[in-house]
Amino acid sequence: MENLEKEVLVNDEEVNTSLAETKEENNEIKPYDPKNYKVATIEEYGFKDHKVLKKIWSITSKILLGFSIFMLYFAVIIIAIQSFNSSDNPAKFESFTFSNYTHMFDKKSLNDSIINTFKTSIFATGIATVLGTFIAIGAYFLKPAQKKLLTLLNNIPLLNADIVTGISFMLIFSLFLPIFRYIFGFWTILFAHIYFITPYIILSVLPKMKEIDGNMLDASLDLGVKPFKSLIKVIIPAIFGGIFSGMILAFTISFEDFVVGYLSSGNAYDTLSIWIYSSIGKKSLFPGVYAFSTALTVLTIIVIVVYNLITKGVHKREKASNR
């Protein structure tokens, strides 16, 4: 019995010794070897490969962009194609010709409408540019509450529907018919155009006023320059970019207007848009209209490109001089 107990004690000691040796081996710090560890993949971190979807979206976005650009200029392209059509029927293209360009001013009524359009737009834009510029400069120096109220009043003609503006002017001018029998014409459409394009000038000039140094006017006055001369010589050149962009926008809006002009001009004064509208019910539209529209579009593109090139050159020279 005693021998058996001794053997059990010996075996327990051996087991304890082996366990202690195993713990010591496990507690030993082993050198790091990357080969002993499995490298995790990005998929195991939850990453999903969207290469196919990205490629599909890239192709789809380009198609949508091209389609959007095409739809924007679809009407311009159709008019340009029609301007070279020898047939008066827009649904049929007979042969290619330049005769529409050489004879686009043969129709007197069309010539009169083009002249009326340019005359109205130029006068309205000039007057609105002067008024809008001085109103914007004055608004800049108002108190915040007054400036906010003026901005709100300025936005009303912009948000108001053209049909409402046109009918309003038609009713107002009709009140003067007992006094001025022939009031409808150039002066009524001019007044209406000045009314609804002046807010665009103000919106273009006001941000430019915020960019200039507020002490410029005070500095010029301290140097002995009169207030009006300071305004012309100091403030106007500093905000000329905003004035010019607003003037171009106002001219474009005035030139293409139909609703306000149609309701405020009467029957004796036709602009180009009114003349085209009155000709729609006839058998075919005079082909010279397509030629004139295409020529005007090309001229506008050339003016924009030249202006951008000139502006870019001026900026480069200014950067070079500052260095």
C-alpha positions as YAML, in Angstrom:
chain: A
units: angstrom
residues:
- id: 1
  name: MET
  ca: [0.00, 0.00, 0.00]
- id: 2
  name: GLU
  ca: [2.81, 2.36, 0.92]
- id: 3
  name: ASN
  ca: [4.58, 1.55, -2.34]
- id: 4
  name: LEU
  ca: [1.42, 2.41, -4.27]
- id: 5
  name: GLU
  ca: [1.11, 5.79, -2.56]
- id: 6
  name: LYS
  ca: [4.75, 6.58, -3.33]
- id: 7
  name: GLU
  ca: [4.22, 5.77, -7.01]
- id: 8
  name: VAL
  ca: [1.16, 8.06, -7.14]
- id: 9
  name: LEU
  ca: [3.13, 10.89, -5.52]
- id: 10
  name: VAL
  ca: [5.97, 10.43, -7.97]
- id: 11
  name: ASN
  ca: [3.58, 10.50, -10.92]
- id: 12
  name: ASP
  ca: [1.93, 13.67, -9.60]
- id: 13
  name: GLU
  ca: [5.28, 15.36, -9.27]
- id: 14
  name: GLU
  ca: [6.20, 14.38, -12.82]
- id: 15
  name: VAL
  ca: [2.88, 15.73, -14.14]
- id: 16
  name: ASN
  ca: [3.32, 19.01, -12.25]
- id: 17
  name: THR
  ca: [6.85, 19.36, -13.53]
- id: 18
  name: SER
  ca: [5.80, 18.78, -17.14]
- id: 19
  name: LEU
  ca: [2.94, 21.33, -16.77]
- id: 20
  name: ALA
  ca: [5.34, 23.91, -15.36]
- id: 21
  name: GLU
  ca: [7.78, 23.32, -18.22]
- id: 22
  name: THR
  ca: [4.91, 23.69, -20.74]
- id: 23
  name: LYS
  ca: [3.83, 27.01, -19.17]
- id: 24
  name: GLU
  ca: [7.38, 28.33, -19.30]
- id: 25
  name: GLU
  ca: [7.65, 27.37, -22.97]
- id: 26
  name: ASN
  ca: [4.35, 29.10, -23.72]
- id: 27
  name: ASN
  ca: [5.40, 32.23, -21.83]
- id: 28
  name: GLU
  ca: [8.56, 32.59, -23.86]
- id: 29
  name: ILE
  ca: [8.40, 35.52, -26.39]
- id: 30
  name: LYS
  ca: [8.85, 34.19, -29.87]
- id: 31
  name: PRO
  ca: [10.27, 36.40, -32.66]
- id: 32
  name: TYR
  ca: [7.66, 37.85, -35.10]
- id: 33
  name: ASP
  ca: [7.57, 36.07, -38.39]
- id: 34
  name: PRO
  ca: [4.93, 37.26, -40.97]
- id: 35
  name: LYS
  ca: [5.04, 33.86, -42.60]
- id: 36
  name: ASN
  ca: [3.46, 32.34, -39.50]
- id: 37
  name: TYR
  ca: [0.37, 34.54, -39.88]
- id: 38
  name: LYS
  ca: [-2.29, 34.49, -42.57]
- id: 39
  name: VAL
  ca: [-2.68, 37.79, -44.42]
- id: 40
  name: ALA
  ca: [-6.29, 39.07, -44.23]
- id: 41
  name: THR
  ca: [-7.98, 40.06, -47.48]
- id: 42
  name: ILE
  ca: [-9.94, 43.32, -47.97]
- id: 43
  name: GLU
  ca: [-13.06, 41.25, -48.51]
- id: 44
  name: GLU
  ca: [-12.71, 39.96, -44.92]
- id: 45
  name: TYR
  ca: [-12.89, 43.59, -43.75]
- id: 46
  name: GLY
  ca: [-16.24, 44.01, -45.54]
- id: 47
  name: PHE
  ca: [-14.96, 45.59, -48.76]
- id: 48
  name: LYS
  ca: [-17.06, 44.98, -51.86]
- id: 49
  name: ASP
  ca: [-15.66, 45.37, -55.32]
- id: 50
  name: HIS
  ca: [-17.80, 47.81, -57.36]
- id: 51
  name: LYS
  ca: [-15.61, 48.03, -60.44]
- id: 52
  name: VAL
  ca: [-18.35, 46.79, -62.70]
- id: 53
  name: LEU
  ca: [-20.93, 49.17, -61.23]
- id: 54
  name: LYS
  ca: [-18.48, 52.08, -61.44]
- id: 55
  name: LYS
  ca: [-17.81, 51.33, -65.09]
- id: 56
  name: ILE
  ca: [-21.53, 51.11, -65.84]
- id: 57
  name: TRP
  ca: [-22.17, 54.39, -64.01]
- id: 58
  name: SER
  ca: [-19.28, 56.09, -65.82]
- id: 59
  name: ILE
  ca: [-20.69, 55.10, -69.21]
- id: 60
  name: THR
  ca: [-24.26, 55.99, -68.16]
- id: 61
  name: SER
  ca: [-23.25, 59.42, -66.84]
- id: 62
  name: LYS
  ca: [-21.44, 60.25, -70.08]
- id: 63
  name: ILE
  ca: [-24.47, 59.18, -72.11]
- id: 64
  name: LEU
  ca: [-26.79, 61.27, -69.92]
- id: 65
  name: LEU
  ca: [-24.48, 64.28, -70.18]
- id: 66
  name: GLY
  ca: [-24.31, 63.96, -73.95]
- id: 67
  name: PHE
  ca: [-28.08, 63.56, -74.17]
- id: 68
  name: SER
  ca: [-28.66, 66.61, -71.96]
- id: 69
  name: ILE
  ca: [-26.34, 68.77, -74.08]
- id: 70
  name: PHE
  ca: [-27.99, 67.47, -77.23]
- id: 71
  name: MET
  ca: [-31.46, 68.31, -75.94]
- id: 72
  name: LEU
  ca: [-30.34, 71.80, -74.91]
- id: 73
  name: TYR
  ca: [-29.02, 72.57, -78.38]
- id: 74
  name: PHE
  ca: [-31.44, 70.41, -80.37]
- id: 75
  name: ALA
  ca: [-33.61, 73.38, -81.40]
- id: 76
  name: VAL
  ca: [-30.53, 75.41, -82.38]
- id: 77
  name: ILE
  ca: [-29.26, 72.52, -84.50]
- id: 78
  name: ILE
  ca: [-32.63, 72.11, -86.24]
- id: 79
  name: ILE
  ca: [-32.78, 75.85, -87.04]
- id: 80
  name: ALA
  ca: [-29.21, 75.76, -88.33]
- id: 81
  name: ILE
  ca: [-30.04, 72.81, -90.62]
- id: 82
  name: GLN
  ca: [-33.24, 74.47, -91.79]
- id: 83
  name: SER
  ca: [-31.32, 77.67, -92.65]
- id: 84
  name: PHE
  ca: [-29.56, 75.76, -95.44]
- id: 85
  name: ASN
  ca: [-32.75, 74.16, -96.76]
- id: 86
  name: SER
  ca: [-33.87, 75.30, -100.20]
- id: 87
  name: SER
  ca: [-37.46, 74.32, -99.42]
- id: 88
  name: ASP
  ca: [-39.93, 76.50, -97.50]
- id: 89
  name: ASN
  ca: [-41.39, 73.35, -95.96]
- id: 90
  name: PRO
  ca: [-39.51, 72.61, -92.69]
- id: 91
  name: ALA
  ca: [-40.60, 68.96, -92.84]
- id: 92
  name: LYS
  ca: [-38.77, 68.40, -96.12]
- id: 93
  name: PHE
  ca: [-35.09, 69.02, -96.88]
- id: 94
  name: GLU
  ca: [-34.68, 69.40, -100.65]
- id: 95
  name: SER
  ca: [-31.13, 70.65, -101.21]
- id: 96
  name: PHE
  ca: [-28.30, 72.57, -99.58]
- id: 97
  name: THR
  ca: [-28.23, 76.31, -100.31]
- id: 98
  name: PHE
  ca: [-26.91, 79.66, -99.05]
- id: 99
  name: SER
  ca: [-29.72, 81.64, -100.64]
- id: 100
  name: ASN
  ca: [-31.52, 81.99, -97.30]
- id: 101
  name: TYR
  ca: [-28.56, 83.97, -96.00]
- id: 102
  name: THR
  ca: [-28.21, 86.17, -99.05]
- id: 103
  name: HIS
  ca: [-31.94, 86.97, -99.10]
- id: 104
  name: MET
  ca: [-32.73, 87.00, -95.37]
- id: 105
  name: PHE
  ca: [-33.39, 90.77, -95.40]
- id: 106
  name: ASP
  ca: [-35.65, 90.76, -98.46]
- id: 107
  name: LYS
  ca: [-38.86, 90.86, -96.41]
- id: 108
  name: LYS
  ca: [-39.64, 94.37, -95.16]
- id: 109
  name: SER
  ca: [-41.83, 93.29, -92.24]
- id: 110
  name: LEU
  ca: [-39.05, 91.03, -90.97]
- id: 111
  name: ASN
  ca: [-36.50, 93.84, -91.30]
- id: 112
  name: ASP
  ca: [-38.76, 96.20, -89.36]
- id: 113
  name: SER
  ca: [-39.24, 93.65, -86.57]
- id: 114
  name: ILE
  ca: [-35.48, 93.06, -86.31]
- id: 115
  name: ILE
  ca: [-34.83, 96.82, -86.13]
- id: 116
  name: ASN
  ca: [-37.56, 97.23, -83.52]
- id: 117
  name: THR
  ca: [-36.11, 94.38, -81.47]
- id: 118
  name: PHE
  ca: [-32.59, 95.81, -81.45]
- id: 119
  name: LYS
  ca: [-33.87, 99.33, -80.79]
- id: 120
  name: THR
  ca: [-36.01, 98.24, -77.85]
- id: 121
  name: SER
  ca: [-33.35, 95.99, -76.35]
- id: 122
  name: ILE
  ca: [-30.50, 98.51, -76.71]
- id: 123
  name: PHE
  ca: [-32.45, 101.42, -75.23]
- id: 124
  name: ALA
  ca: [-33.98, 99.30, -72.45]
- id: 125
  name: THR
  ca: [-30.63, 97.74, -71.56]
- id: 126
  name: GLY
  ca: [-28.84, 101.10, -71.52]
- id: 127
  name: ILE
  ca: [-31.40, 102.77, -69.26]
- id: 128
  name: ALA
  ca: [-31.75, 99.70, -67.02]
- id: 129
  name: THR
  ca: [-27.95, 99.41, -66.67]
- id: 130
  name: VAL
  ca: [-27.64, 103.00, -65.44]
- id: 131
  name: LEU
  ca: [-30.62, 102.70, -63.10]
- id: 132
  name: GLY
  ca: [-29.66, 99.27, -61.78]
- id: 133
  name: THR
  ca: [-26.03, 100.26, -61.17]
- id: 134
  name: PHE
  ca: [-26.89, 103.36, -59.14]
- id: 135
  name: ILE
  ca: [-29.63, 101.52, -57.23]
- id: 136
  name: ALA
  ca: [-27.21, 98.70, -56.35]
- id: 137
  name: ILE
  ca: [-24.52, 101.16, -55.21]
- id: 138
  name: GLY
  ca: [-27.05, 103.02, -53.09]
- id: 139
  name: ALA
  ca: [-28.42, 99.78, -51.64]
- id: 140
  name: TYR
  ca: [-24.92, 98.72, -50.60]
- id: 141
  name: PHE
  ca: [-24.62, 101.72, -48.25]
- id: 142
  name: LEU
  ca: [-28.07, 101.24, -46.69]
- id: 143
  name: LYS
  ca: [-28.71, 99.81, -43.25]
- id: 144
  name: PRO
  ca: [-29.09, 95.99, -43.15]
- id: 145
  name: ALA
  ca: [-32.86, 96.14, -42.60]
- id: 146
  name: GLN
  ca: [-33.36, 98.60, -45.47]
- id: 147
  name: LYS
  ca: [-31.07, 96.58, -47.73]
- id: 148
  name: LYS
  ca: [-33.04, 93.42, -46.97]
- id: 149
  name: LEU
  ca: [-36.31, 95.17, -47.79]
- id: 150
  name: LEU
  ca: [-34.91, 96.52, -51.07]
- id: 151
  name: THR
  ca: [-33.62, 93.06, -52.03]
- id: 152
  name: LEU
  ca: [-37.07, 91.61, -51.36]
- id: 153
  name: LEU
  ca: [-38.74, 94.24, -53.54]
- id: 154
  name: ASN
  ca: [-36.13, 93.63, -56.25]
- id: 155
  name: ASN
  ca: [-36.87, 89.91, -56.32]
- id: 156
  name: ILE
  ca: [-40.61, 90.35, -56.92]
- id: 157
  name: PRO
  ca: [-40.32, 91.14, -60.66]
- id: 158
  name: LEU
  ca: [-37.92, 88.19, -61.03]
- id: 159
  name: LEU
  ca: [-40.27, 85.70, -59.37]
- id: 160
  name: ASN
  ca: [-43.41, 87.11, -60.92]
- id: 161
  name: ALA
  ca: [-44.75, 85.27, -63.98]
- id: 162
  name: ASP
  ca: [-44.30, 87.02, -67.33]
- id: 163
  name: ILE
  ca: [-47.97, 86.66, -68.14]
- id: 164
  name: VAL
  ca: [-48.91, 88.49, -64.92]
- id: 165
  name: THR
  ca: [-46.39, 91.26, -65.61]
- id: 166
  name: GLY
  ca: [-47.60, 91.65, -69.19]
- id: 167
  name: ILE
  ca: [-51.29, 91.79, -68.26]
- id: 168
  name: SER
  ca: [-50.52, 94.28, -65.47]
- id: 169
  name: PHE
  ca: [-48.79, 96.63, -67.88]
- id: 170
  name: MET
  ca: [-51.53, 96.20, -70.46]
- id: 171
  name: LEU
  ca: [-54.17, 97.22, -67.90]
- id: 172
  name: ILE
  ca: [-52.08, 100.16, -66.65]
- id: 173
  name: PHE
  ca: [-51.44, 101.50, -70.15]
- id: 174
  name: SER
  ca: [-55.11, 101.00, -71.07]
- id: 175
  name: LEU
  ca: [-56.06, 103.51, -68.37]
- id: 176
  name: PHE
  ca: [-54.27, 106.22, -70.37]
- id: 177
  name: LEU
  ca: [-56.05, 105.45, -73.67]
- id: 178
  name: PRO
  ca: [-58.65, 108.23, -73.21]
- id: 179
  name: ILE
  ca: [-55.79, 110.74, -72.94]
- id: 180
  name: PHE
  ca: [-53.23, 109.13, -75.28]
- id: 181
  name: ARG
  ca: [-55.10, 107.30, -78.01]
- id: 182
  name: TYR
  ca: [-51.98, 105.77, -79.55]
- id: 183
  name: ILE
  ca: [-50.09, 105.07, -76.35]
- id: 184
  name: PHE
  ca: [-49.28, 101.43, -77.23]
- id: 185
  name: GLY
  ca: [-46.07, 101.05, -79.19]
- id: 186
  name: PHE
  ca: [-42.37, 101.69, -78.67]
- id: 187
  name: TRP
  ca: [-42.67, 103.65, -75.41]
- id: 188
  name: THR
  ca: [-44.93, 101.15, -73.67]
- id: 189
  name: ILE
  ca: [-42.79, 98.13, -74.52]
- id: 190
  name: LEU
  ca: [-39.66, 100.11, -73.61]
- id: 191
  name: PHE
  ca: [-41.06, 100.96, -70.18]
- id: 192
  name: ALA
  ca: [-42.13, 97.35, -69.61]
- id: 193
  name: HIS
  ca: [-38.69, 96.00, -70.57]
- id: 194
  name: ILE
  ca: [-36.90, 98.47, -68.31]
- id: 195
  name: TYR
  ca: [-39.12, 97.35, -65.45]
- id: 196
  name: PHE
  ca: [-38.38, 93.63, -65.64]
- id: 197
  name: ILE
  ca: [-34.68, 93.68, -66.66]
- id: 198
  name: THR
  ca: [-33.46, 96.26, -64.11]
- id: 199
  name: PRO
  ca: [-33.55, 93.69, -61.23]
- id: 200
  name: TYR
  ca: [-31.03, 91.54, -63.14]
- id: 201
  name: ILE
  ca: [-28.59, 94.47, -63.22]
- id: 202
  name: ILE
  ca: [-29.03, 95.02, -59.48]
- id: 203
  name: LEU
  ca: [-28.42, 91.34, -58.71]
- id: 204
  name: SER
  ca: [-25.24, 91.38, -60.81]
- id: 205
  name: VAL
  ca: [-23.80, 94.59, -59.32]
- id: 206
  name: LEU
  ca: [-24.55, 94.01, -55.61]
- id: 207
  name: PRO
  ca: [-22.14, 91.03, -55.20]
- id: 208
  name: LYS
  ca: [-19.38, 93.08, -56.85]
- id: 209
  name: MET
  ca: [-19.98, 95.89, -54.37]
- id: 210
  name: LYS
  ca: [-19.33, 93.43, -51.54]
- id: 211
  name: GLU
  ca: [-15.96, 92.48, -53.05]
- id: 212
  name: ILE
  ca: [-14.47, 95.98, -53.17]
- id: 213
  name: ASP
  ca: [-12.84, 97.77, -50.26]
- id: 214
  name: GLY
  ca: [-15.44, 99.79, -48.39]
- id: 215
  name: ASN
  ca: [-12.92, 102.56, -47.69]
- id: 216
  name: MET
  ca: [-12.23, 103.32, -51.37]
- id: 217
  name: LEU
  ca: [-14.93, 105.98, -51.59]
- id: 218
  name: ASP
  ca: [-13.90, 107.58, -48.30]
- id: 219
  name: ALA
  ca: [-10.27, 107.63, -49.39]
- id: 220
  name: SER
  ca: [-11.11, 109.41, -52.66]
- id: 221
  name: LEU
  ca: [-13.24, 111.95, -50.78]
- id: 222
  name: ASP
  ca: [-10.38, 112.60, -48.36]
- id: 223
  name: LEU
  ca: [-8.15, 113.35, -51.35]
- id: 224
  name: GLY
  ca: [-10.53, 116.12, -52.39]
- id: 225
  name: VAL
  ca: [-12.44, 114.36, -55.17]
- id: 226
  name: LYS
  ca: [-16.13, 115.26, -55.40]
- id: 227
  name: PRO
  ca: [-18.64, 112.50, -54.52]
- id: 228
  name: PHE
  ca: [-20.07, 112.02, -58.01]
- id: 229
  name: LYS
  ca: [-16.62, 112.02, -59.60]
- id: 230
  name: SER
  ca: [-15.45, 109.51, -57.00]
- id: 231
  name: LEU
  ca: [-18.39, 107.32, -57.92]
- id: 232
  name: ILE
  ca: [-17.54, 107.48, -61.63]
- id: 233
  name: LYS
  ca: [-13.75, 107.24, -61.33]
- id: 234
  name: VAL
  ca: [-13.38, 104.84, -58.38]
- id: 235
  name: ILE
  ca: [-16.48, 102.72, -57.73]
- id: 236
  name: ILE
  ca: [-17.67, 102.13, -61.32]
- id: 237
  name: PRO
  ca: [-14.30, 100.78, -62.60]
- id: 238
  name: ALA
  ca: [-14.07, 98.47, -59.57]
- id: 239
  name: ILE
  ca: [-17.47, 96.90, -60.27]
- id: 240
  name: PHE
  ca: [-17.34, 97.02, -64.07]
- id: 241
  name: GLY
  ca: [-17.30, 93.22, -64.35]
- id: 242
  name: GLY
  ca: [-20.64, 92.95, -62.56]
- id: 243
  name: ILE
  ca: [-22.11, 95.80, -64.60]
- id: 244
  name: PHE
  ca: [-21.03, 94.21, -67.89]
- id: 245
  name: SER
  ca: [-22.31, 90.72, -67.02]
- id: 246
  name: GLY
  ca: [-25.63, 92.17, -65.85]
- id: 247
  name: MET
  ca: [-25.90, 94.26, -69.02]
- id: 248
  name: ILE
  ca: [-25.35, 91.21, -71.26]
- id: 249
  name: LEU
  ca: [-27.92, 89.22, -69.30]
- id: 250
  name: ALA
  ca: [-30.45, 92.07, -69.42]
- id: 251
  name: PHE
  ca: [-29.95, 92.52, -73.17]
- id: 252
  name: THR
  ca: [-30.45, 88.80, -73.80]
- id: 253
  name: ILE
  ca: [-33.65, 88.70, -71.74]
- id: 254
  name: SER
  ca: [-35.01, 91.83, -73.42]
- id: 255
  name: PHE
  ca: [-34.10, 90.56, -76.90]
- id: 256
  name: GLU
  ca: [-35.85, 87.19, -76.53]
- id: 257
  name: ASP
  ca: [-38.90, 88.43, -74.62]
- id: 258
  name: PHE
  ca: [-42.29, 87.65, -76.10]
- id: 259
  name: VAL
  ca: [-45.05, 87.61, -73.46]
- id: 260
  name: VAL
  ca: [-44.47, 91.03, -71.88]
- id: 261
  name: GLY
  ca: [-43.77, 92.65, -75.24]
- id: 262
  name: TYR
  ca: [-46.79, 91.07, -76.90]
- id: 263
  name: LEU
  ca: [-49.17, 92.31, -74.19]
- id: 264
  name: SER
  ca: [-47.68, 95.81, -73.83]
- id: 265
  name: SER
  ca: [-46.79, 96.78, -77.41]
- id: 266
  name: GLY
  ca: [-50.17, 96.78, -79.13]
- id: 267
  name: ASN
  ca: [-50.75, 95.95, -82.79]
- id: 268
  name: ALA
  ca: [-48.63, 98.68, -84.35]
- id: 269
  name: TYR
  ca: [-45.21, 97.60, -83.03]
- id: 270
  name: ASP
  ca: [-43.76, 94.15, -83.73]
- id: 271
  name: THR
  ca: [-40.53, 92.74, -82.37]
- id: 272
  name: LEU
  ca: [-38.91, 89.64, -83.87]
- id: 273
  name: SER
  ca: [-40.59, 87.21, -81.47]
- id: 274
  name: ILE
  ca: [-44.00, 88.84, -82.04]
- id: 275
  name: TRP
  ca: [-43.49, 88.77, -85.82]
- id: 276
  name: ILE
  ca: [-42.59, 85.05, -85.74]
- id: 277
  name: TYR
  ca: [-45.65, 84.30, -83.59]
- id: 278
  name: SER
  ca: [-47.93, 86.16, -86.00]
- id: 279
  name: SER
  ca: [-46.41, 84.22, -88.92]
- id: 280
  name: ILE
  ca: [-46.87, 80.75, -87.39]
- id: 281
  name: GLY
  ca: [-50.44, 80.41, -88.66]
- id: 282
  name: LYS
  ca: [-49.37, 80.95, -92.26]
- id: 283
  name: LYS
  ca: [-48.48, 78.17, -94.69]
- id: 284
  name: SER
  ca: [-44.72, 78.41, -94.07]
- id: 285
  name: LEU
  ca: [-42.33, 80.66, -92.20]
- id: 286
  name: PHE
  ca: [-40.04, 82.91, -94.20]
- id: 287
  name: PRO
  ca: [-36.68, 81.00, -94.50]
- id: 288
  name: GLY
  ca: [-34.74, 84.18, -93.78]
- id: 289
  name: VAL
  ca: [-35.78, 83.84, -90.12]
- id: 290
  name: TYR
  ca: [-33.80, 80.59, -89.83]
- id: 291
  name: ALA
  ca: [-30.78, 82.20, -91.45]
- id: 292
  name: PHE
  ca: [-30.94, 85.28, -89.23]
- id: 293
  name: SER
  ca: [-31.34, 83.15, -86.08]
- id: 294
  name: THR
  ca: [-28.35, 80.98, -87.01]
- id: 295
  name: ALA
  ca: [-26.20, 84.01, -87.83]
- id: 296
  name: LEU
  ca: [-27.14, 85.63, -84.54]
- id: 297
  name: THR
  ca: [-26.24, 82.46, -82.63]
- id: 298
  name: VAL
  ca: [-22.84, 82.21, -84.34]
- id: 299
  name: LEU
  ca: [-22.18, 85.90, -83.67]
- id: 300
  name: THR
  ca: [-23.07, 85.44, -79.99]
- id: 301
  name: ILE
  ca: [-20.70, 82.48, -79.67]
- id: 302
  name: ILE
  ca: [-17.89, 84.48, -81.28]
- id: 303
  name: VAL
  ca: [-18.46, 87.43, -78.95]
- id: 304
  name: ILE
  ca: [-18.43, 85.17, -75.88]
- id: 305
  name: VAL
  ca: [-15.24, 83.39, -76.97]
- id: 306
  name: VAL
  ca: [-13.45, 86.67, -77.77]
- id: 307
  name: TYR
  ca: [-14.53, 88.18, -74.45]
- id: 308
  name: ASN
  ca: [-13.28, 85.13, -72.52]
- id: 309
  name: LEU
  ca: [-9.95, 85.22, -74.35]
- id: 310
  name: ILE
  ca: [-9.53, 88.92, -73.63]
- id: 311
  name: THR
  ca: [-10.46, 88.43, -69.97]
- id: 312
  name: LYS
  ca: [-8.05, 85.52, -69.67]
- id: 313
  name: GLY
  ca: [-5.26, 87.60, -71.20]
- id: 314
  name: VAL
  ca: [-5.94, 90.48, -68.81]
- id: 315
  name: HIS
  ca: [-5.79, 88.14, -65.80]
- id: 316
  name: LYS
  ca: [-2.49, 86.68, -67.01]
- id: 317
  name: ARG
  ca: [-0.97, 90.14, -67.42]
- id: 318
  name: GLU
  ca: [-2.18, 91.14, -63.95]
- id: 319
  name: LYS
  ca: [-0.59, 88.04, -62.41]
- id: 320
  name: ALA
  ca: [2.64, 88.68, -64.29]
- id: 321
  name: SER
  ca: [2.75, 92.32, -63.13]
- id: 322
  name: ASN
  ca: [2.08, 91.31, -59.50]
- id: 323
  name: ARG
  ca: [5.08, 89.02, -59.55]
...
